[in-house]
């Protein structure tokens, strides 16, 4: 059964304190949320959505098996900025071949937050 996926739409992060997380992501992303309610905060990031949801039952450890990588122009600069703002290292910046560089941190709530520079990637219909 093919799902006929339309592409990525939203990456959601569960957080213990949605107001504190909202302020942290405003600082990191440099944009205000377009949707801001106690049950969900949504940011528009390069045509995709980064969503924050209150964590009902905090889990002791969150999985790092799935990491969404957000595109950046310079992974090292983004990495340093994230660490300077309270994120902790998860994957150090690494060139994985063909000039593609990836890294990941954990946000202050333990969520994996990836960054990627991929000079070969282009959104459909965009150059």
N, C-alpha and C positions, 0 to 999 in steps of 0.2 A: 504494500500500500504506500504510494507516494504521497507525502504531505503537501506538496506544491507550496513550499515555503516562499514567502515574499521578501525575505531578508530580515535583518535585525531591526527591531522597533524600539525596545526598551530593555535597559539593564537595571534591575532592582537591587537595592541594598537594604537589608534589615538593620535597624539601629536602635539602641536602647533609649536614646534621647533625641527625638526627631528635631527639636528646635536647635540643639547644639550641633547636630549633624548638618542641618540646613545652613547654619552660619559657617561651618567649616567648608562645605561644598561651595557656597557663594564665594568664599575667599579663594579656594583652589580653582574653580571654574571661571571666575570673573564675570559671572552673570547671575541675575536674580531668577528665582523660580517663576515659571509661567503658571504653575498651579500650586497653591499653598493652603493645605488643609491639615487638621490634626491627624488625619488618617493616611495622608499621602502628600509628598512634596515632589513635584516634577520639574526638571530642568531640560531645556532644549539645548542639545550640544551637537553642533555640526549636523543637524538634521535627524538626530537620534535622541532618545529620551533616557535620562538618568533619573531614576526614581528612588525616593527614600520612603520606607515604610516602618512604622513602629514595630519593634520586636516584642511580641507577646511573651514568649518564654525564651529567655536568652539561653543559647546553647553555649556550652563551655568552649568548644572549638568549632570554628566554621571551616567549611571545606575550602581548600585552595586547588582542588582538582579542576575547577572551572574558573577561568579567568577571562573577563572581557577586556580587550586591549583597546584603549582609546588612542586615536591618532594624534601625534604631536610632531612638531618640526624638528625637535632636538630632544632625544630621550634623556641624555645626561643632564641637561638643564632642567627638564621637567622632574626627573628623579630627585635632584638636589632640592628643588622647590617643595616637593611633596615631603621629603624627610625633614626639611626645615620647619614644616608646618604640622608636625606631629605624626606623620605616617611612619611605619616601621618597614624595614627591608623584607621582601619576600623573594624576589628574583633580581639579582644585580643586572645592570645593563649589559646585554650580550648581543654581539653581532651574530645572527644565526645564518648568515650567508646572503649573498647578493645585495649587500648593503642594507639589509633589514635588521633593525635593532629593536630589541624588546626588553622590558623590565617590568617588575610588579612590586607593589607595596601592599601593606595592610593599612586600611584607614584606621582612625582611632577606635572604631567599633569592631575591628577584626575582619572586615570584608576585604577580599582580594580586589585590587584596583590595578589593572594593567595599562601600560603605555607602549606605543609602538610607533616607530618611524619605518614606513614602507614606501620607498620611492616608486614601486611598481603598481601600487593599488590605486584605482580610480573608481569612483562611484559611477554606476551606469548613467550614461547621458552627460557626464561631466569629463572635461579633459584635465 
